[in-house]
Amino acid sequence: MSNRRGTSQRKTLGTLLGLILIVIIGFVTTLTGYDAGNVPLPGAENATGLPPQSPSEFAPPADTSIAPLPTAQPPGGLWWEVYFTDRLTINDPAQWQNSIEGALIQQINAAQNAIHIAAFEFNLTPVAEALIAARQRGLDVRWVTDDEYGLEADDEPGRGQFAALQNAGIEIRSDNRSALMHNKFIIFDYQTVWTGSTNLTQNGIFKQENNALVLHSPEVAAIYEREFQEMWDGQFGPKSPSQLSEQSVNVNGTQIWVVFTSEDAALAQAIIPIVNFAQSNIRFLAFSFTDYPLASAMIERARNGVNVAGVYETVGSDTDAAEFDTLICAGVPVRRDGNPGFMHNKVIIVDSRFVITGSFNFSTSAEESNDENIIILDNPEIAALYMREFDNIWSRGGRPGAGVDPLPVV
C-alpha cells in the first residue's frame, strides 16, 4: 500500500508539473508573439489571446486615402501610411506642401468631427491656421501639451501659435509638472491616429530625421482617445490608470498593441520581450538609448546569432548614461548619425516584421516619469519601409572607430 501511495503521489506531482509547464509555455508564447496564426500581444490578459475590439463613435468616410507626397511612402491599402522626413531635399519650411507638414494639413482639412492632439511642442503656423479653420467649421479641436516646452515656450521668438489657437477658441491644457508630456499623437474623427517621433516644429520636420505613422482604424483610435481623455482630465504620469490589457487590436491581419508610459512598463512588458525573441535581425534608431537591460537583451541576441545593428543620435551617444559604448564593446555594429541636426527617431525593427515607434526614448525618464506613447505593429510591409529608412540613415552615419564591421546584409 505504501508503494502504491508513492506511485500515486508521483503521478499527481508529474501531472501538476506538466500543467505548470503548459501554463509557462502559454505565457511565454503570449509574451513573445511568435505563435503561428493570431499573434497574442504583450500585456494582453483576455482569456482567448485575441485582441479586444473597441467600437467607434463615427463611421469611416468613404475615402480615407491621402495622395502620396514626395517624402511619403505610398499608402498601404486604405488603412495605413508611413512618412519620413527628408532633410536633404525637403528642408525649407516655406515649401511645407511637399513635407510631412503637408500630409498633416491634409488630414486636418479632411476631418469632419473632432481633432484631439497630444503633442510636446509646436511652432508650425500653417498647421495652426488649418486647425483654426477646422474649429471655424465646427469641429471639436483640443490640445494637450507640455507646460514648459509647450505653453511657456509659446512666448519665445518665432512662436505664438498656441496663443493664436486659444484666441480662436481652441482650448489647450498642459501637464503642469516637472516631467514631460512628451507624446506625439493626433486623433482625427475618432477613427484615425497620427503618431511617430515627429514633433510639430520646423526643426522636427525640416532639419531632423523623423517618422510619422498614420493608421485609419477606429479600434486603434479608441485606444489613443482614452489616453487623451485621461490627460485632458488631469491624469498624467505614473499615477494614471494602466489599461494595457485593453490596448491591443488586430487590424486587417496586423497585430497592433499600444503602450503608454509612465503608467505602463513599456520596456519590461513589451519592448524587451520582443527583442528577447528575435530570431533573425534587430535594427534600431535611437535619439536617446540609456537603458542597460535593453542593451543587454540586444547583446544577448547578437551572441546567439541574431543580426543586430543600430544608429545613435550623436549627442545622445556622448552622454555618460548612453549604452553606446556598451554595445560597441560587445561587438554590436553601431554608428553615430551623420545629421548636423538631430537623428530624432525612436525605432526598433525586429525580424523585418515588428516595428516599434512613437515618442518613447529608450531611457529611465521615458519609462518612469514622462507621458509617452509607443505603438508596436506586426506587419512585414510596414517593417520593410522602416528597414529601408534605417539603411539610408546608416549609410550616412559615422563609424565610431576601428574594429566595427560594416553592416551585414539582411
Residue pairs with C-beta under 8 A, 6 or more apart in sequence:
29 35
29 40
30 40
30 41
30 42
30 44
30 49
31 42
31 273
32 273
32 274
32 276
32 277
33 39
33 40
33 41
33 42
33 255
33 274
33 277
33 354
33 378
34 277
34 279
35 49
38 49
38 50
38 250
38 255
39 255
39 378
40 49
40 50
41 51
41 248
41 255
41 256
41 257
41 376
42 257
42 269
42 270
42 273
42 274
42 376
43 244
43 245
43 247
43 248
43 257
43 259
43 264
43 269
43 270
44 51
44 244
44 245
44 248
44 257
45 245
46 52
46 245
50 250
51 248
51 249
51 250
51 255
51 256
51 257
52 246
52 248
52 249
53 219
53 249
54 218
54 219
54 222
54 223
54 246
54 249
55 218
55 222
56 190
56 191
56 218
56 219
56 221
56 222
57 190
58 112
58 113
58 189
58 190
58 191
58 218
60 191
60 216
60 218
61 110
61 112
61 189
63 78
64 78
64 79
64 191
64 192
64 216
65 75
65 78
66 75
66 81
66 103
66 106
66 107
66 110
66 214
67 106
68 74
68 75
68 81
69 83
69 98
69 99
69 100
69 102
69 103
70 86
70 89
70 90
70 98
71 83
71 84
71 85
71 86
71 90
71 98
71 99
71 100
71 103
72 81
72 82
72 83
72 84
72 100
72 103
73 81
73 82
73 83
73 84
73 385
75 81
76 82
76 381
76 382
77 252
78 216
79 215
79 216
79 217
79 251
79 252
80 213
80 214
80 215
80 216
80 379
80 382
81 103
81 213
81 214
82 211
82 212
82 213
82 214
82 382
82 385
82 386
83 100
83 103
83 196
83 211
83 212
83 213
83 214
84 209
84 210
84 211
84 212
84 385
84 389
85 99
85 100
85 198
85 204
85 205
85 206
85 208
85 209
85 210
85 211
86 99
87 206
87 207
87 208
87 209
87 339
87 341
90 98
90 99
90 206
91 206
91 207
92 206
93 101
93 202
93 205
93 206
96 102
96 105
96 124
96 126
96 205
99 205
99 206
100 198
100 205
100 210
100 212
101 124
101 126
101 127
101 205
103 212
103 214
104 127
104 186
104 194
104 200
104 212
105 126
105 127
105 130
107 186
107 188
107 192
107 194
107 214
108 115
108 127
108 130
108 131
108 134
108 188
109 130
109 133
109 134
110 188
111 134
111 139
111 188
111 189
112 139
112 189
113 139
113 140
113 189
113 190
114 139
114 140
114 141
114 187
114 188
114 189
114 190
115 131
115 134
115 139
115 140
115 141
115 142
115 186
115 187
115 188
115 189
116 140
116 141
116 142
116 143
116 186
116 187
116 225
116 228
116 232
117 141
117 142
117 143
117 144
117 185
117 186
117 187
118 143
118 144
118 145
118 181
118 183
118 184
118 185
118 186
118 227
118 228
118 231
118 371
118 373
119 143
119 144
119 145
119 150
119 183
119 184
119 185
119 186
119 199
119 200
120 145
120 146
120 149
120 150
120 180
120 181
120 182
120 183
120 184
120 199
120 359
121 145
121 146
121 149
121 150
121 153
121 199
121 200
121 201
122 128
122 145
122 150
122 154
122 161
122 162
122 200
122 201
123 158
123 159
123 161
123 200
123 201
123 202
124 161
124 200
124 201
124 202
124 205
125 161
125 164
127 161
127 200
128 161
128 164
128 165
131 141
131 165
131 168
131 170
132 164
132 165
132 168
132 170
134 141
135 141
135 168
135 169
135 170
136 168
141 165
141 170
142 170
142 171
142 172
142 173
142 232
143 162
143 165
143 170
143 171
143 172
143 173
144 172
144 173
144 174
144 175
144 181
144 183
144 228
144 231
144 232
145 151
145 162
145 172
145 173
145 174
145 175
145 181
146 174
146 175
146 180
146 181
146 182
147 174
147 175
147 176
147 177
147 181
149 180
150 162
150 172
150 174
150 181
151 162
151 172
151 174
153 159
154 160
154 161
154 162
154 163
162 172
165 172
166 172
173 231
173 232
173 234
174 181
175 181
175 231
175 236
175 237
175 371
177 236
177 237
179 236
179 237
179 262
179 365
179 369
179 370
179 371
180 365
180 369
180 370
180 371
181 231
181 236
181 370
181 371
182 359
182 366
182 370
182 371
182 372
183 231
183 359
183 371
183 372
183 373
184 195
184 196
184 197
184 198
184 199
184 200
184 358
184 359
184 373
185 193
185 194
185 195
185 224
185 228
185 358
185 359
185 373
186 193
186 194
186 195
187 193
187 194
187 221
187 224
187 225
187 228
188 194
188 221
190 218
190 221
190 222
190 225
191 216
191 217
191 218
191 221
192 214
192 215
192 216
192 217
192 221
193 214
193 215
193 217
193 220
193 221
193 224
194 212
194 213
194 214
195 212
195 213
195 215
195 224
195 357
195 358
195 359
195 373
195 375
196 210
196 211
196 212
196 213
196 357
196 358
197 210
197 211
197 212
197 287
197 344
197 345
197 346
197 347
197 357
197 358
197 359
198 204
198 205
198 210
198 211
198 212
198 344
199 210
199 344
203 341
203 342
204 210
204 344
207 339
207 341
207 342
208 339
208 341
208 342
208 343
208 344
209 285
209 337
209 339
209 342
209 343
209 344
209 345
209 393
210 344
210 345
211 345
211 347
211 357
211 386
211 389
213 357
213 375
213 382
215 221
215 251
215 256
215 375
217 249
217 251
217 256
219 249
219 251
220 249
220 251
220 256
220 258
220 375
223 246
223 247
223 249
223 258
224 258
224 373
226 243
226 246
227 260
227 373
230 240
230 241
231 240
231 371
235 241
236 371
237 262
237 263
237 369
237 370
237 371
238 262
238 263
238 368
238 369
239 263
240 260
240 262
240 263
240 371
241 263
242 260
242 263
242 264
244 259
244 264
244 269
247 257
247 258
247 259
247 260
247 264
248 255
248 256
248 257
248 258
249 256
249 257
250 256
254 377
254 378
254 379
254 382
255 377
255 378
256 375
256 376
256 377
256 378
257 270
257 375
257 376
258 373
258 374
258 375
258 376
259 266
259 269
259 270
259 360
259 373
259 374
259 375
259 376
260 371
260 372
260 373
260 374
261 360
261 366
261 367
261 368
261 370
261 371
261 372
261 374
262 366
262 367
262 368
262 369
262 370
262 371
262 372
264 270
265 367
266 360
266 366
266 367
266 372
266 374
267 291
267 293
267 294
267 362
267 367
268 293
270 356
270 374
270 376
271 294
271 348
271 356
271 362
271 374
271 376
272 293
272 294
272 297
274 348
274 350
274 354
274 356
274 376
275 282
275 294
275 297
275 298
275 301
275 348
275 350
276 297
276 300
276 301
278 301
278 306
278 308
278 350
278 351
279 306
279 351
280 306
280 307
280 351
280 352
280 410
281 306
281 307
281 308
281 349
281 350
281 351
281 352
281 410
282 298
282 301
282 302
282 306
282 307
282 308
282 309
282 310
282 348
282 349
282 350
282 351
283 308
283 309
283 310
283 347
283 348
283 349
283 386
283 387
283 390
284 298
284 309
284 310
284 311
284 347
284 348
284 349
285 310
285 311
285 343
285 345
285 346
285 347
285 389
285 390
285 393
286 310
286 311
286 312
286 313
286 316
286 345
286 346
286 347
286 361
286 362
287 313
287 316
287 342
287 343
287 344
287 345
287 346
287 361
288 313
288 316
288 319
288 322
288 346
288 361
288 362
288 363
288 366
289 295
289 310
289 312
289 316
289 322
289 323
289 324
289 361
289 362
289 363
290 319
290 321
290 322
290 323
290 362
290 363
290 364
291 323
291 362
291 363
291 364
291 367
292 323
292 326
294 323
294 362
295 323
295 326
295 327
298 308
298 310
298 327
298 332
299 308
299 326
299 327
299 330
299 332
301 308
302 308
302 330
302 331
302 332
303 330
307 408
307 410
308 332
308 333
309 332
309 333
309 334
309 394
309 407
309 408
310 327
310 332
310 333
310 334
310 335
311 334
311 335
311 336
311 337
311 343
311 390
311 393
311 394
311 397
312 322
312 324
312 334
312 335
312 336
312 337
312 343
313 336
313 337
313 339
313 342
313 343
313 344
314 336
314 337
314 339
314 343
314 398
315 342
316 322
316 324
317 324
317 336
317 400
318 324
321 363
324 334
324 336
324 400
327 334
328 334
328 400
328 401
328 404
333 404
333 405
333 406
333 407
333 408
334 400
334 404
335 394
335 397
335 398
335 399
335 400
335 404
336 397
336 398
336 400
337 343
337 393
337 396
337 397
337 398
338 393
338 396
338 397
338 398
339 396
343 393
345 357
345 393
346 357
346 358
346 359
346 360
346 361
346 362
347 355
347 356
347 357
347 386
347 390
348 354
348 355
348 356
349 355
349 356
349 383
349 386
349 387
349 390
350 356
352 380
352 383
352 384
352 387
352 410
353 378
353 379
353 380
353 383
354 376
354 377
354 378
354 383
355 376
355 377
355 379
355 382
355 383
355 386
356 374
356 375
356 376
357 374
357 375
357 386
358 372
358 373
358 374
358 375
359 372
359 373
359 374
360 366
360 372
360 373
360 374
361 372
366 372
377 383
387 410
391 407
394 407
